[in-house]
Amino acid sequence: MPGLVVATPSEAFAARLTEAFAGAPTPPRRYWREGLGGGDPDAAVLELTRSDPQVVAVGPAVDTEEALRLVEAFDAQRPDVVVVLVAEPSVQVLERALRAGARDLVPPDAPVADLHAAFSAALEAASR
């Protein structure tokens, strides 16, 4: 499973996603630094794509407005990267995420099997 970067301050979520892909040749990689979510979204895209990921998960524990700005920056700068927003689901957040360019909205407390299914689908879409 090459190419999944998790942009989140939540070590617990990153651990759950790693668990979802236990045994994969390349586990998901968590990347976060203070100020990443609230800074320049274009610079954040450059920073998050240094390793040339296929999929970037944004969140949880990232302010929704900041996460949506980051999703929009990915859509504008790196449309080849599939972005999945990890946030509390609602119709409003889903609509805004899809308009911003996210492929999916995943609840942060989704069961590990659902995380595997959602991110496997995102990786499959990225490989097409």
C-alpha positions as CSV (number, residue, x, y, z in Angstrom):
1,M,0.0,0.0,0.0
2,P,2.3,2.8,-1.1
3,G,1.6,6.4,-0.8
4,L,-0.7,7.2,2.0
5,V,0.2,10.2,4.1
6,V,-2.0,11.1,7.2
7,A,-1.9,14.9,7.9
8,T,-3.1,14.9,11.5
9,P,-2.0,15.9,15.0
10,S,-3.8,12.8,16.2
11,E,-1.4,10.0,16.9
12,A,-4.3,7.8,18.0
13,F,-6.0,8.1,14.6
14,A,-2.7,7.5,12.7
15,A,-2.2,4.3,14.9
16,R,-5.7,3.1,14.0
17,L,-5.1,3.7,10.3
18,T,-1.8,1.8,10.6
19,E,-3.6,-1.0,12.3
20,A,-6.1,-1.1,9.4
21,F,-3.2,-1.7,7.0
22,A,-1.2,-4.1,9.2
23,G,1.0,-6.3,7.1
24,A,1.0,-3.8,4.1
25,P,4.4,-3.4,2.6
26,T,4.3,0.4,3.1
27,P,2.2,1.5,6.1
28,P,0.5,4.9,6.2
29,R,2.9,7.7,7.3
30,R,1.7,10.4,9.7
31,Y,3.0,13.9,9.1
32,W,2.3,16.9,11.3
33,R,4.0,19.9,12.6
34,E,2.7,22.8,14.7
35,G,1.2,25.4,12.3
36,L,0.8,23.1,9.3
37,G,-3.0,23.4,9.4
38,G,-3.3,27.1,10.0
39,G,-0.5,28.3,7.8
40,D,-0.3,28.8,4.0
41,P,-2.2,25.9,2.5
42,D,-0.1,26.0,-0.8
43,A,3.1,25.6,1.3
44,A,1.5,22.8,3.2
45,V,0.7,20.9,0.0
46,L,4.3,21.2,-1.1
47,E,5.4,19.9,2.3
48,L,3.0,17.0,2.4
49,T,3.8,15.9,-1.1
50,R,7.6,15.7,-0.7
51,S,7.4,11.9,-0.7
52,D,5.0,11.9,-3.6
53,P,2.0,10.2,-1.9
54,Q,-0.9,8.9,-3.9
55,V,-3.4,9.7,-1.1
56,V,-3.5,12.3,1.7
57,A,-5.8,12.0,4.6
58,V,-6.5,15.4,6.2
59,G,-7.6,15.2,9.9
60,P,-8.9,14.5,12.4
61,A,-8.2,17.0,15.0
62,V,-7.7,19.7,12.4
63,D,-10.1,22.7,12.3
64,T,-12.7,22.0,9.6
65,E,-12.1,25.4,7.9
66,E,-8.4,24.9,7.8
67,A,-8.8,21.3,6.6
68,L,-11.1,22.5,3.8
69,R,-8.6,25.2,2.7
70,L,-6.0,22.5,2.5
71,V,-8.3,20.2,0.5
72,E,-8.9,23.1,-2.0
73,A,-5.1,23.8,-2.2
74,F,-4.5,20.1,-3.1
75,D,-7.3,20.3,-5.7
76,A,-5.6,23.4,-7.3
77,Q,-2.0,22.4,-7.0
78,R,-1.9,18.6,-7.0
79,P,-5.1,17.2,-8.5
80,D,-3.3,13.9,-9.1
81,V,-3.3,13.3,-5.3
82,V,-6.5,11.8,-3.9
83,V,-7.6,13.7,-0.7
84,V,-9.8,12.2,2.0
85,L,-11.2,14.4,4.7
86,V,-11.4,12.8,8.2
87,A,-13.9,14.7,10.2
88,E,-17.2,14.4,12.0
89,P,-19.7,13.7,9.2
90,S,-22.7,15.9,8.4
91,V,-24.4,16.8,5.2
92,Q,-22.9,20.3,5.3
93,V,-19.4,19.1,5.8
94,L,-19.8,16.4,3.1
95,E,-21.0,18.9,0.6
96,R,-18.3,21.4,1.4
97,A,-15.6,18.6,1.3
98,L,-16.8,17.4,-2.1
99,R,-16.9,20.9,-3.5
100,A,-13.4,21.6,-2.2
101,G,-12.1,18.5,-4.1
102,A,-12.1,15.7,-1.5
103,R,-12.9,12.2,-2.7
104,D,-14.5,11.1,0.5
105,L,-15.4,12.1,4.1
106,V,-14.5,9.5,6.7
107,P,-15.6,9.7,10.4
108,P,-12.6,9.7,12.8
109,D,-14.2,7.0,14.9
110,A,-15.0,4.6,12.0
111,P,-14.2,1.0,12.7
112,V,-10.8,-0.2,11.5
113,A,-12.4,-2.3,8.8
114,D,-14.2,0.8,7.5
115,L,-11.0,2.7,7.5
116,H,-9.3,0.0,5.5
117,A,-12.2,-0.1,3.0
118,A,-12.3,3.7,2.5
119,F,-8.6,4.2,2.1
120,S,-8.2,1.1,-0.1
121,A,-10.8,2.7,-2.4
122,A,-8.9,6.0,-2.4
123,L,-5.6,4.2,-3.2
124,E,-7.3,2.3,-6.0
125,A,-8.8,5.5,-7.4
126,A,-5.3,7.2,-7.2
127,S,-3.8,4.3,-9.2
128,R,-6.2,4.9,-12.1
